[in-house]
Amino acid sequence: MLVSISAVLLLGLLIWFLLRIRYLRWADALLCGTFGFLLARTVAAPFLQALLDGVNGFLGQLRF
């Protein structure tokens, strides 16, 4: 839950920034789609949440 709230806030800020500078491309459209799935909690949301949890687990194991 904490990861999805953080992801929603981060993606929301990215989308706001991209709209502010009027610069929207392919990758930005994917960010907007991800943001929508996290907010809506549709049927596809569990798959996306599992993907984000996997990425979170991977990033959590990285040591710098």
Phi and psi restraints in degrees (value plus and minus 20) as a CYANA .aco file:
   2 LEU   PHI     -83.5   -43.5
   2 LEU   PSI     -56.7   -16.7
   3 VAL   PHI     -87.0   -47.0
   3 VAL   PSI     -61.4   -21.4
   4 SER   PHI     -89.3   -49.3
   4 SER   PSI     -53.8   -13.8
   5 ILE   PHI     -86.5   -46.5
   5 ILE   PSI     -62.9   -22.9
   6 SER   PHI     -83.4   -43.4
   6 SER   PSI     -61.5   -21.5
   7 ALA   PHI     -84.3   -44.3
   7 ALA   PSI     -61.2   -21.2
   8 VAL   PHI     -83.1   -43.1
   8 VAL   PSI     -64.5   -24.5
   9 LEU   PHI     -85.1   -45.1
   9 LEU   PSI     -64.6   -24.6
  10 LEU   PHI     -83.4   -43.4
  10 LEU   PSI     -67.6   -27.6
  11 LEU   PHI     -86.1   -46.1
  11 LEU   PSI     -55.6   -15.6
  12 GLY   PHI     -82.4   -42.4
  12 GLY   PSI     -62.4   -22.4
  13 LEU   PHI     -85.5   -45.5
  13 LEU   PSI     -60.4   -20.4
  14 LEU   PHI     -82.3   -42.3
  14 LEU   PSI     -64.0   -24.0
  15 ILE   PHI     -85.1   -45.1
  15 ILE   PSI     -63.6   -23.6
  16 TRP   PHI     -78.8   -38.8
  16 TRP   PSI     -64.5   -24.5
  17 PHE   PHI     -83.1   -43.1
  17 PHE   PSI     -64.1   -24.1
  18 LEU   PHI     -85.9   -45.9
  18 LEU   PSI     -57.0   -17.0
  19 LEU   PHI     -89.6   -49.6
  19 LEU   PSI     -55.3   -15.3
  20 ARG   PHI     -84.0   -44.0
  20 ARG   PSI     -60.6   -20.6
  21 ILE   PHI    -112.6   -72.6
  21 ILE   PSI     -15.8    24.2
  22 ARG   PHI      35.8    75.8
  22 ARG   PSI      29.2    69.2
  23 TYR   PHI    -153.8  -113.8
  23 TYR   PSI      77.6   117.6
  24 LEU   PHI    -149.2  -109.2
  24 LEU   PSI     102.6   142.6
  25 ARG   PHI    -148.9  -108.9
  25 ARG   PSI    -185.3  -145.3
  26 TRP   PHI     -75.6   -35.6
  26 TRP   PSI     -74.6   -34.6
  27 ALA   PHI     -81.2   -41.2
  27 ALA   PSI     -56.3   -16.3
  28 ASP   PHI     -87.6   -47.6
  28 ASP   PSI     -56.7   -16.7
  29 ALA   PHI     -84.9   -44.9
  29 ALA   PSI     -57.6   -17.6
  30 LEU   PHI     -84.7   -44.7
  30 LEU   PSI     -58.7   -18.7
  31 LEU   PHI     -82.8   -42.8
  31 LEU   PSI     -62.0   -22.0
  32 CYS   PHI     -83.8   -43.8
  32 CYS   PSI     -60.2   -20.2
  33 GLY   PHI     -83.4   -43.4
  33 GLY   PSI     -63.3   -23.3
  34 THR   PHI     -81.6   -41.6
  34 THR   PSI     -63.6   -23.6
  35 PHE   PHI     -78.8   -38.8
  35 PHE   PSI     -64.0   -24.0
  36 GLY   PHI     -83.5   -43.5
  36 GLY   PSI     -62.3   -22.3
  37 PHE   PHI     -84.2   -44.2
  37 PHE   PSI     -60.1   -20.1
  38 LEU   PHI     -87.3   -47.3
  38 LEU   PSI     -56.1   -16.1
  39 LEU   PHI     -95.2   -55.2
  39 LEU   PSI     -60.6   -20.6
  40 ALA   PHI     -98.2   -58.2
  40 ALA   PSI     -48.9    -8.9
  41 ARG   PHI      33.9    73.9
  41 ARG   PSI      31.7    71.7
  42 THR   PHI     -98.5   -58.5
  42 THR   PSI    -190.7  -150.7
  43 VAL   PHI     -83.6   -43.6
  43 VAL   PSI     -51.6   -11.6
  44 ALA   PHI    -100.2   -60.2
  44 ALA   PSI     -31.8     8.2
  45 ALA   PHI     -81.9   -41.9
  45 ALA   PSI     -60.3   -20.3
  46 PRO   PHI     -80.1   -40.1
  46 PRO   PSI     -57.7   -17.7
  47 PHE   PHI     -84.3   -44.3
  47 PHE   PSI     -66.0   -26.0
  48 LEU   PHI     -85.5   -45.5
  48 LEU   PSI     -58.4   -18.4
  49 GLN   PHI     -84.8   -44.8
  49 GLN   PSI     -59.9   -19.9
  50 ALA   PHI     -83.6   -43.6
  50 ALA   PSI     -59.9   -19.9
  51 LEU   PHI     -83.1   -43.1
  51 LEU   PSI     -65.4   -25.4
  52 LEU   PHI     -85.5   -45.5
  52 LEU   PSI     -57.6   -17.6
  53 ASP   PHI     -84.1   -44.1
  53 ASP   PSI     -58.6   -18.6
  54 GLY   PHI     -84.6   -44.6
  54 GLY   PSI     -63.9   -23.9
  55 VAL   PHI     -83.6   -43.6
  55 VAL   PSI     -61.4   -21.4
  56 ASN   PHI     -82.4   -42.4
  56 ASN   PSI     -62.2   -22.2
  57 GLY   PHI     -83.7   -43.7
  57 GLY   PSI     -60.5   -20.5
  58 PHE   PHI     -84.3   -44.3
  58 PHE   PSI     -67.9   -27.9
  59 LEU   PHI     -86.5   -46.5
  59 LEU   PSI     -50.3   -10.3
  60 GLY   PHI     -89.4   -49.4
  60 GLY   PSI     -43.3    -3.3
  61 GLN   PHI    -110.1   -70.1
  61 GLN   PSI     -28.9    11.1
  62 LEU   PHI     -91.7   -51.7
  62 LEU   PSI     117.5   157.5
  63 ARG   PHI    -141.4  -101.4
  63 ARG   PSI     107.0   147.0
